[in-house]
Amino acid sequence: MGVRIRVAKPGEEQRLKWIQREAWSPETSPAPPQSSKGSIFDGPVEAGNVLVADENGLAVGYSKLVPLATSYPDLADATAHVQQLHGFSVLPGYRGRGIGGTMLEAVRAESLRRGATRITLRVLDTNERAMRLYRTAGYEIEGRLRDEFRIGDGFVDDVLMALELPA
């Protein structure tokens, strides 16, 4: 059957939060993983903005794609061309199988469908695996916020990356 990318359905929040907790490490996020309370679809991250990777009918990863205009409603006209990748997780046991690349292809296709010409994301410089995946998919580093986060005993850079899409 293989990997299939689909839009998340309301009601599968617990599975997606479980994936997020299982994929979390201090190298991937300065924030602790979400508890099982609340909804992963809060605020701008409604179910329609979450793409789920299913392998043989089992959700094994997801990505959150949010229009930048959602974060800055007063700037909706100025930011309508930008989609933000707000979250990206693949279960550790499923990494290295091409699922991340397939999800990024789906993120690109959905962004194009929405009329975007740009996708942006932020990634910790300690998350080398994700940075390699993003670079392989064509994302480029556009900036770096040095020592933006204190994690444990050290400081970590927040790296800004983007993918330009055809207009």
C-alpha positions as CSV (number, residue, x, y, z in Angstrom):
1,M,0.0,0.0,0.0
2,G,2.8,2.5,0.8
3,V,2.6,6.1,2.1
4,R,-0.4,8.2,1.4
5,I,-0.7,11.9,2.3
6,R,-4.1,13.1,3.4
7,V,-5.8,16.0,5.2
8,A,-6.2,15.4,9.0
9,K,-9.6,14.7,10.3
10,P,-11.1,16.2,13.5
11,G,-11.0,13.5,16.1
12,E,-7.5,12.3,15.4
13,E,-5.8,14.9,17.6
14,Q,-4.7,12.3,20.2
15,R,-2.8,10.3,17.6
16,L,-1.1,13.4,16.1
17,K,-0.1,14.6,19.5
18,W,1.2,11.2,20.3
19,I,3.3,11.3,17.1
20,Q,4.6,14.8,18.1
21,R,5.6,13.5,21.6
22,E,7.3,10.4,20.2
23,A,9.2,12.5,17.7
24,W,10.2,15.3,20.1
25,S,13.7,15.8,21.4
26,P,15.6,18.9,22.7
27,E,17.3,18.9,19.2
28,T,13.9,19.4,17.5
29,S,12.1,22.0,19.7
30,P,12.7,24.4,22.5
31,A,9.2,23.8,23.8
32,P,8.2,20.6,25.6
33,P,5.9,18.3,23.6
34,Q,2.2,19.0,24.1
35,S,0.3,17.2,26.8
36,S,-2.5,15.0,25.8
37,K,-5.0,17.7,26.8
38,G,-6.2,20.4,24.4
39,S,-6.3,20.2,20.6
40,I,-3.5,20.2,18.1
41,F,-5.9,22.1,15.8
42,D,-6.2,25.2,18.1
43,G,-5.9,28.6,16.6
44,P,-4.6,28.8,13.0
45,V,-3.9,25.1,12.9
46,E,-7.3,23.8,12.0
47,A,-7.7,20.3,10.7
48,G,-7.5,21.4,7.1
49,N,-4.0,22.8,7.7
50,V,-2.6,19.5,8.8
51,L,-1.4,16.9,6.3
52,V,-1.0,13.4,7.6
53,A,1.3,10.7,6.3
54,D,-0.3,7.2,6.5
55,E,1.6,4.1,5.9
56,N,-0.6,1.1,5.4
57,G,-3.5,2.9,7.1
58,L,-1.5,4.0,10.1
59,A,-0.7,7.7,10.7
60,V,3.1,7.9,11.1
61,G,3.8,11.6,10.5
62,Y,2.2,15.0,9.9
63,S,2.9,18.5,8.9
64,K,1.1,21.8,9.8
65,L,0.9,24.2,6.9
66,V,-0.5,27.6,7.9
67,P,-1.0,30.7,5.8
68,L,1.2,33.5,7.1
69,A,-1.9,35.8,6.8
70,T,-3.5,33.8,9.6
71,S,-0.7,34.9,12.0
72,Y,-0.9,38.5,10.8
73,P,-4.6,39.3,9.9
74,D,-3.9,43.0,9.5
75,L,-1.3,42.1,6.8
76,A,-3.4,39.6,5.0
77,D,-3.0,41.2,1.6
78,A,0.7,41.7,2.0
79,T,1.3,38.1,3.2
80,A,-1.2,36.1,1.2
81,H,1.5,34.6,-1.0
82,V,3.3,32.9,2.0
83,Q,2.6,29.6,3.6
84,Q,4.4,28.6,6.9
85,L,5.4,25.1,7.8
86,H,4.6,25.3,11.5
87,G,5.2,21.7,12.5
88,F,6.7,18.6,10.9
89,S,7.0,15.2,12.7
90,V,7.7,11.6,11.6
91,L,7.8,8.8,14.1
92,P,11.4,7.8,14.8
93,G,10.8,4.2,13.6
94,Y,9.6,5.4,10.3
95,R,12.4,7.8,9.4
96,G,14.7,7.1,6.6
97,R,11.9,5.6,4.4
98,G,11.2,8.7,2.3
99,I,8.1,9.7,4.3
100,G,9.5,13.2,5.1
101,G,10.3,13.9,1.5
102,T,6.8,12.7,0.4
103,M,5.3,15.0,3.0
104,L,7.3,18.0,1.8
105,E,6.2,17.2,-1.8
106,A,2.6,17.3,-0.5
107,V,3.3,20.6,1.4
108,R,4.6,22.1,-1.8
109,A,1.6,20.9,-3.9
110,E,-0.9,22.2,-1.3
111,S,0.9,25.6,-1.1
112,L,0.8,25.9,-4.9
113,R,-2.9,24.9,-4.8
114,R,-3.4,27.8,-2.3
115,G,-1.7,30.2,-4.7
116,A,1.4,30.6,-2.6
117,T,4.8,31.6,-4.1
118,R,6.8,30.9,-1.0
119,I,6.9,28.5,2.0
120,T,8.8,29.5,5.1
121,L,9.9,27.5,8.2
122,R,12.0,27.7,11.3
123,V,14.3,24.9,12.5
124,L,16.8,24.6,15.3
125,D,20.4,24.4,14.1
126,T,20.7,21.2,16.3
127,N,18.1,19.5,14.1
128,E,20.6,18.5,11.4
129,R,18.5,15.7,10.0
130,A,15.6,18.1,9.3
131,M,17.9,20.7,7.8
132,R,19.3,18.1,5.4
133,L,15.7,17.0,4.4
134,Y,14.7,20.6,3.8
135,R,17.8,21.4,1.8
136,T,17.2,18.3,-0.3
137,A,13.7,19.5,-1.0
138,G,15.1,22.9,-2.2
139,Y,14.7,25.0,0.9
140,E,17.4,27.6,1.5
141,I,18.7,29.2,4.6
142,E,17.6,32.9,4.6
143,G,18.6,33.9,8.2
144,R,19.7,32.8,11.6
145,L,18.7,34.1,15.0
146,R,21.8,33.3,17.0
147,D,21.4,31.9,20.5
148,E,17.6,32.4,20.2
149,F,16.9,29.6,22.6
150,R,18.5,28.3,25.8
151,I,18.1,24.5,25.9
152,G,19.7,22.7,28.7
153,D,23.1,24.2,29.4
154,G,23.6,25.7,25.9
155,F,22.2,28.2,23.4
156,V,20.7,27.1,20.1
157,D,20.2,29.1,16.8
158,D,16.8,29.4,15.2
159,V,17.4,28.9,11.5
160,L,15.0,30.5,9.0
161,M,14.5,28.6,5.7
162,A,12.3,29.2,2.7
163,L,11.3,27.6,-0.6
164,E,10.4,29.8,-3.5
165,L,7.6,28.5,-5.7
166,P,6.8,29.4,-9.3
167,A,4.4,32.4,-9.5
